[in-house]
Amino acid sequence: MNDNPERYQDWPIRLEHYIAASRATPFIWGRSDCLHFAFGVVEPLTGRDLIGEMGGSGQYADAREGFSQLEKYFGGNLRGIADAVLRSGRVSFARRGDIVLFEARNLKAYGIIDNTGRQIAARTESGLAFIPVRFAVASWAV
């Protein structure tokens, strides 16, 4: 199912609040990691519970288990997870609140385009990070 519902009219405020609230949330594999942060933005912006549709949280407890799940269900392809539930688009057309996959410092992770449209907000093990949008390699419309 990769149909995208309409965003609420006040989605920019909801996006701002989501990112602000996420600053205090610690990184926990399988609960509040990069995937849960990025896919979690869909519900406040549209009402669609993407995390719930994907089976919820807590299906892996560390990086090894997470990548094992990724391999089992999506052939090890991070893009496959988002492709299964969202409509992909060109990175150059990604807008604020959209989910992106970025690559920086030999790391691939999910994030969301922030309210400026110039940075990717991403949950990392050391906290919420902001990466220039030029590091995005794939995007999905929210």
QUISUL-V581625 format. One record per backbone hydrogen bond with DSSP energy under -1.0 kcal/mol. CO is the residue of the C=O (numbers start at 0). NH is the residue of the N-H. If there is no record, write none. Layout:
BEGIN
co | nh
CO | NH
CO | NH
END
This chain:
BEGIN
co | nh
7 | 10
9 | 13
10 | 14
11 | 15
12 | 16
13 | 17
14 | 18
15 | 19
16 | 20
17 | 21
21 | 24
27 | 30
27 | 31
29 | 57
32 | 36
33 | 37
34 | 38
35 | 39
38 | 41
40 | 44
41 | 45
42 | 46
44 | 7
47 | 49
48 | 52
49 | 53
50 | 55
51 | 54
61 | 65
62 | 66
63 | 67
64 | 68
65 | 69
66 | 70
67 | 71
68 | 72
69 | 73
69 | 75
70 | 74
73 | 76
78 | 82
79 | 83
81 | 84
81 | 85
86 | 140
89 | 92
90 | 93
94 | 97
97 | 112
98 | 139
99 | 110
100 | 136
100 | 137
101 | 108
106 | 103
108 | 101
110 | 99
111 | 120
112 | 96
113 | 116
117 | 132
118 | 113
119 | 130
120 | 111
121 | 128
123 | 126
126 | 123
128 | 121
130 | 119
131 | 134
132 | 135
134 | 102
137 | 100
138 | 88
139 | 98
END
